Amino acid sequence: MYAIIETGGKQYRVQEGDELDVELLGQEGQVMFDKVLFYTDGSNAKVGAPHVAACKVHAEVLGIEKGPKVIAFKYKKRKNYRRTVGHRQKYSRVKITKIAVA
């Protein structure tokens, strides 16, 4: 059994027990994803138009993680102009606890 959910403008394929990093949610504890695009239990499949109304994915927020450092380097030739900027994106690590279908 798995589902495809949408959160933070991205799509994720999830199963019960999966841990994944999603865009920062801003809340702790239990969270529910109701934008389910696709659901299957092995024999039956439901495709949303755009979302499956009767399906919700329950998850638990484990904490906040930081992604890899990304370096932005600006440079203009012959002008002695160089700028370096670093950035680390924050993510919420969630564990999928249940995929509920009504």
Contacts in CASP RR format, 6 or more apart in sequence:
PFRMAT RR
TARGET T0000
AUTHOR 0000-0000-0000
METHOD contacts of the structure
MODEL  1
MYAIIETGGKQYRVQEGDELDVELLGQEGQVMFDKVLFYTDGSNAKVGAP
HVAACKVHAEVLGIEKGPKVIAFKYKKRKNYRRTVGHRQKYSRVKITKIA
VA
1 15 0 8 1.000
1 16 0 8 1.000
1 40 0 8 1.000
1 41 0 8 1.000
1 42 0 8 1.000
1 99 0 8 1.000
2 13 0 8 1.000
2 14 0 8 1.000
2 15 0 8 1.000
2 39 0 8 1.000
2 40 0 8 1.000
2 99 0 8 1.000
3 13 0 8 1.000
3 14 0 8 1.000
3 15 0 8 1.000
3 36 0 8 1.000
3 38 0 8 1.000
3 39 0 8 1.000
3 40 0 8 1.000
3 55 0 8 1.000
3 57 0 8 1.000
3 99 0 8 1.000
4 11 0 8 1.000
4 12 0 8 1.000
4 13 0 8 1.000
4 14 0 8 1.000
4 36 0 8 1.000
4 37 0 8 1.000
4 38 0 8 1.000
4 39 0 8 1.000
5 11 0 8 1.000
5 12 0 8 1.000
5 14 0 8 1.000
5 33 0 8 1.000
5 35 0 8 1.000
5 36 0 8 1.000
5 37 0 8 1.000
5 57 0 8 1.000
6 12 0 8 1.000
6 33 0 8 1.000
6 35 0 8 1.000
6 36 0 8 1.000
6 37 0 8 1.000
7 22 0 8 1.000
7 23 0 8 1.000
7 25 0 8 1.000
7 33 0 8 1.000
7 35 0 8 1.000
8 22 0 8 1.000
8 23 0 8 1.000
9 23 0 8 1.000
10 22 0 8 1.000
10 23 0 8 1.000
11 37 0 8 1.000
12 20 0 8 1.000
12 22 0 8 1.000
14 20 0 8 1.000
14 57 0 8 1.000
14 96 0 8 1.000
14 99 0 8 1.000
15 96 0 8 1.000
15 99 0 8 1.000
16 96 0 8 1.000
16 97 0 8 1.000
16 98 0 8 1.000
16 99 0 8 1.000
17 95 0 8 1.000
17 96 0 8 1.000
17 97 0 8 1.000
18 95 0 8 1.000
18 96 0 8 1.000
19 62 0 8 1.000
19 93 0 8 1.000
19 94 0 8 1.000
19 95 0 8 1.000
19 96 0 8 1.000
20 93 0 8 1.000
20 94 0 8 1.000
20 96 0 8 1.000
21 65 0 8 1.000
21 67 0 8 1.000
21 91 0 8 1.000
21 92 0 8 1.000
21 93 0 8 1.000
21 94 0 8 1.000
22 91 0 8 1.000
22 92 0 8 1.000
22 94 0 8 1.000
23 91 0 8 1.000
23 92 0 8 1.000
24 64 0 8 1.000
24 90 0 8 1.000
24 91 0 8 1.000
24 92 0 8 1.000
25 31 0 8 1.000
25 61 0 8 1.000
25 92 0 8 1.000
25 94 0 8 1.000
26 92 0 8 1.000
27 61 0 8 1.000
28 61 0 8 1.000
28 63 0 8 1.000
29 60 0 8 1.000
29 61 0 8 1.000
30 58 0 8 1.000
30 59 0 8 1.000
30 60 0 8 1.000
30 61 0 8 1.000
30 97 0 8 1.000
31 58 0 8 1.000
31 59 0 8 1.000
31 60 0 8 1.000
31 61 0 8 1.000
31 94 0 8 1.000
32 56 0 8 1.000
32 57 0 8 1.000
32 58 0 8 1.000
32 59 0 8 1.000
33 56 0 8 1.000
33 57 0 8 1.000
33 58 0 8 1.000
33 59 0 8 1.000
34 51 0 8 1.000
34 56 0 8 1.000
34 57 0 8 1.000
35 51 0 8 1.000
36 48 0 8 1.000
36 51 0 8 1.000
36 52 0 8 1.000
36 55 0 8 1.000
36 56 0 8 1.000
36 57 0 8 1.000
37 47 0 8 1.000
37 48 0 8 1.000
37 50 0 8 1.000
37 51 0 8 1.000
37 52 0 8 1.000
38 45 0 8 1.000
38 46 0 8 1.000
38 47 0 8 1.000
38 48 0 8 1.000
38 52 0 8 1.000
39 45 0 8 1.000
39 46 0 8 1.000
39 52 0 8 1.000
39 55 0 8 1.000
39 99 0 8 1.000
39 101 0 8 1.000
40 46 0 8 1.000
41 101 0 8 1.000
46 52 0 8 1.000
46 54 0 8 1.000
46 55 0 8 1.000
54 101 0 8 1.000
54 102 0 8 1.000
55 99 0 8 1.000
55 100 0 8 1.000
55 101 0 8 1.000
55 102 0 8 1.000
56 99 0 8 1.000
56 100 0 8 1.000
57 96 0 8 1.000
57 98 0 8 1.000
57 99 0 8 1.000
57 100 0 8 1.000
58 96 0 8 1.000
58 97 0 8 1.000
58 98 0 8 1.000
58 99 0 8 1.000
58 100 0 8 1.000
59 94 0 8 1.000
59 95 0 8 1.000
59 96 0 8 1.000
59 97 0 8 1.000
60 94 0 8 1.000
60 95 0 8 1.000
60 97 0 8 1.000
61 92 0 8 1.000
61 93 0 8 1.000
61 94 0 8 1.000
62 93 0 8 1.000
62 94 0 8 1.000
62 95 0 8 1.000
63 92 0 8 1.000
63 93 0 8 1.000
64 90 0 8 1.000
64 91 0 8 1.000
64 92 0 8 1.000
64 93 0 8 1.000
65 90 0 8 1.000
65 91 0 8 1.000
65 92 0 8 1.000
65 93 0 8 1.000
66 88 0 8 1.000
66 89 0 8 1.000
66 90 0 8 1.000
66 91 0 8 1.000
67 88 0 8 1.000
67 89 0 8 1.000
67 90 0 8 1.000
67 91 0 8 1.000
68 88 0 8 1.000
69 86 0 8 1.000
69 87 0 8 1.000
69 88 0 8 1.000
70 86 0 8 1.000
70 87 0 8 1.000
70 88 0 8 1.000
70 89 0 8 1.000
71 84 0 8 1.000
71 85 0 8 1.000
71 86 0 8 1.000
72 84 0 8 1.000
72 85 0 8 1.000
72 86 0 8 1.000
72 87 0 8 1.000
73 82 0 8 1.000
73 83 0 8 1.000
73 84 0 8 1.000
73 85 0 8 1.000
74 81 0 8 1.000
74 82 0 8 1.000
74 83 0 8 1.000
74 84 0 8 1.000
74 85 0 8 1.000
75 81 0 8 1.000
75 82 0 8 1.000
75 83 0 8 1.000
END
